[in-house]
């Protein structure tokens, strides 16, 4: 057996033994296993000048009515991280004005935002919203609900231009490191509240 054949035999033997060892110990590090994100959560964040565009979607195992009821429970602050206060200020037809206070700490910077949003309700379909006053220069977006065989696909699209008082790098760090967890917690809250939401839809 020449040197080339010897090296080839040795490499083949090592590969076989490594594969056998992986099978015996069931090590997850031996094979790359890609698991789908919880609730099939998809989030994208894009910088557009001084603003941030956020697109997100998740699949919740609820009915369309239950999802809509969840989104329009404006004063529930338990399922959305950062919101410490949320109060309805007025209603006029399908328009609802909500005042909110957001408190977060990013790196060493405390962030506090207060603003009023005007929601336009589209029964069972979703919401449009726009900041009418507050600490952001601009903030607007939409929520849309689409049913399928697994539940409801919740889609969010929003654009926010923060005030220049808060360092832009801090805002970008927050957007890229906290937003995804926020949507995941919303999906969890929607599923966890299903019994209560179901009663409201009867």
Secondary structure, 3 states (H helix, E strand, C coil): CCHHHHHHHHHHHHHHHHHHHHHHHCCCCCCCCCCCCHHHCEEEEEEECCEEEEEEEEEECCCHHHHHHHHCCCCCCCCCCCEEEEEEEEEECCEEEEEEEEEEEECCEEEEEEEEEEEEEECCCEEEEEEEEECCCEEEEEEEEEEECCEEEEEEEEEEECCCCCCHHHHHHHHHHHHHHHHHHHHHHHHHCHHHHHHHCC
